[in-house]
Amino acid sequence: MSAGSDRVMFTVEADKGFNYLSYDDSFVCQKKNHFQITVRTGLNSGSAQPHYIYDAESCSAVPIDAFYLHFYGIKVNSAESYIYL
């Protein structure tokens, strides 16, 4: 199990198909179904790859068997609706 100081780092880049609007502080997709997102993950320490994660529900370390990352967009005029990417 890794030390408590290890933190998972995420870098998300909108590679193409998005314009940044500074006045809205948001990214807008230019064309429907025509964009690219790159995601990088890692630990910020030099430790080995983690094999366990602390599960607060069971108060124990459990093995990592999968890692999922979900992306979605939010419509400005309808903030309660999510668009899954």
C-alpha positions in Angstrom: 0.0 0.0 0.0 1.4 3.4 -0.9 2.1 6.1 1.6 -0.5 8.7 2.5 1.4 11.5 0.8 0.9 9.9 -2.7 -1.8 11.7 -4.7 -3.3 10.7 -8.0 -2.7 13.4 -10.6 -4.9 14.1 -13.6 -4.2 16.2 -16.7 -7.0 16.8 -19.1 -6.4 18.5 -22.5 -9.0 19.5 -25.0 -6.8 18.7 -28.1 -9.2 19.7 -30.9 -12.7 20.7 -31.6 -13.1 23.1 -28.6 -12.9 26.9 -28.4 -12.3 28.6 -25.1 -14.6 31.6 -24.2 -12.8 33.8 -21.7 -15.9 35.8 -20.9 -17.8 32.6 -20.0 -14.7 30.8 -18.6 -15.8 27.7 -20.5 -15.0 25.5 -23.5 -17.5 25.2 -26.3 -17.5 22.3 -28.7 -17.3 23.5 -32.3 -19.0 20.5 -34.1 -21.1 17.7 -32.8 -19.2 14.4 -32.4 -15.9 15.9 -33.7 -13.5 16.5 -30.8 -10.6 15.0 -29.0 -9.7 14.9 -25.3 -6.4 13.5 -23.9 -6.2 12.4 -20.2 -3.0 11.5 -18.3 -3.0 10.0 -14.9 -0.2 9.2 -12.4 1.2 9.6 -8.9 3.0 12.7 -7.9 5.6 10.7 -6.0 8.3 8.3 -7.2 6.6 5.3 -5.6 5.6 2.1 -7.4 2.3 1.7 -9.1 -0.5 1.4 -6.5 -2.2 -2.0 -6.1 -4.7 -1.1 -3.3 -6.9 1.8 -2.4 -8.5 2.7 0.9 -12.2 2.0 0.9 -13.9 4.3 3.5 -17.1 2.2 3.5 -15.3 -1.0 4.6 -12.5 0.8 6.4 -9.9 -1.4 4.7 -7.5 -1.6 1.7 -9.1 -3.2 -1.3 -7.3 -4.3 -4.5 -7.7 -2.1 -7.6 -9.3 -4.2 -10.3 -10.4 -1.4 -12.7 -10.2 2.3 -13.2 -13.0 4.3 -15.0 -13.0 8.0 -15.9 -16.2 9.6 -17.1 -16.5 12.9 -19.0 -19.6 14.9 -19.5 -20.6 18.3 -20.7 -23.1 20.7 -19.2 -25.4 22.9 -21.3 -25.2 26.6 -20.3 -28.9 27.1 -20.7 -29.8 23.9 -18.9 -27.2 23.2 -16.1 -29.1 20.2 -14.8 -28.7 18.2 -18.0 -25.5 16.3 -18.6 -24.1 15.3 -22.0 -21.9 12.2 -21.6 -18.8 12.1 -23.9 
